[in-house]
Amino acid sequence: MKEKSTEKKVVSLSILQKRWRKFKTLKRGYYSFLIILFLYLISFILPIVVGRSALLVKYNDSYYFPLFKTYQSTDLGQKKDAYGEANYRILKQEYSVTNSGNWVLMPLYPYGPNENLLNELEGNPPHPPSLAHWCGTDDRGRDVFARLVYGFNIGISFALVVTVFSFAIGIIVGAILGYFGGKTDIFGLRLIEIWGTLPVLYVIIIISSIMQPNFFLLVLIITIFDWVFLTYYIRGEFLREKSRDYVAAAVSMGAKDKTIIFKHILPNSLTPVISYAPFVIVATIFQLVSLDYLGFGLPPPTSSWGQLMQQGLTNIDNWWLIMTPLAAMFFTLLSITFIGEAIREAFDPKVYSRLR
């Protein structure tokens, strides 16, 4: 009888699977990635978790969905402040007092980022943190915690969009310069050096004086400047890789330039792109916060960490206005930096590195 083999099967892993497995071994980067990913996904359904509109209202045996439609206070029988859009927090209190079978289902944190709370709070804003308002209110009576969490979504989304578009431009331009070389490389680099000397902040100030900046305009302005740095990395990678034997083999087989660039060289040149991406995201978030702080960023009343810090400078005695956005930005940027270090480590061919 044949003896049964007790040897374990060796499972062959792709390079991507090996890098992912190595990334998971770096706990601080891996857990930071899970936390940031979870918070970012939650931020797209924030009105369900943090918001002033009720999720569901039962009134006179009928059901209403304020998340999808605006209801006037008179439509739902609200007595106090019975004008304009219904105030669902007050409506919930009125229903509980009358005990008429009507009810209101509110989000876990029932305050909106742009909602003025002066009619509900005593004294002048800003109000200090409390059980109802975890991070207090700003100088316009708006809930700071609600503005922080909505500002998180705006900051991360802005950074991701800018990074994707700037990387796309930088990869294409760098690939062309590095692959074709010669006069294309020389003249292309000179034009890039000239373009890179333009001061981004002054350009934004000039444009802001002409028109009101918005999310897409700021994405466009920062993208057309941020692609420059990546061009040098991709160009260097292409200059190195195009001298490899596999490129010579592809040329001898009659492969087109487009095929060689995007199918052969580019996949082997993406290590610096992936390694630098988290750090570019950090820098872009900081750019947006800085522009908002200086007053050249997103227009009010957009939820912004930079605008909160600017209010904190104006109201320096109200510590929560400066500490809460700084803390949110610190932990967010620190987590993304940990992710970037873990990615760099995962792409490092050495078994041990400085992180260990």
MOGI-V228658 format. One record per pair of residues at least 6 apart in sequence whose C-alpha atoms are under 6 Angstrom apart, sorted by the first residue. I is the first residue (numbers start at 1). GAP is how many residues later the second one is. Records with the same first field share a line. If there is no record, write none. Layout:
I->GAP / GAP
//
This chain:
19->327
22->324
23->319 / 323
24->6
29->309 / 310 / 313
32->303
33->306
43->110
48->59
49->58 / 59
50->57 / 59 / 60
51->59 / 60 / 61
52->58 / 59 / 60
53->13
54->12 / 51 / 52
55->50 / 51
56->8 / 9 / 49
57->6 / 7 / 46 / 47
58->44 / 45
59->43
71->14
72->12 / 13 / 14
73->9 / 10 / 12 / 13
78->13
92->12
95->7 / 8
112->34
113->33 / 34
115->27
116->25 / 26
117->24
118->23
125->14 / 16
126->11 / 12 / 13
127->9 / 10
128->8
129->6 / 7
135->9 / 10
136->8
137->6 / 7
147->156
151->152 / 153
155->130
159->122 / 125 / 126
162->57 / 61
166->57 / 60 / 61
167->60
170->57 / 60 / 61
174->57 / 60 / 61
175->60
177->8
178->57 / 60 / 61
179->59
214->84
237->32
275->68 / 69
278->62
282->51
289->17
291->6
292->14 / 15
293->13 / 14 / 17
305->20
309->13
312->9 / 10
//
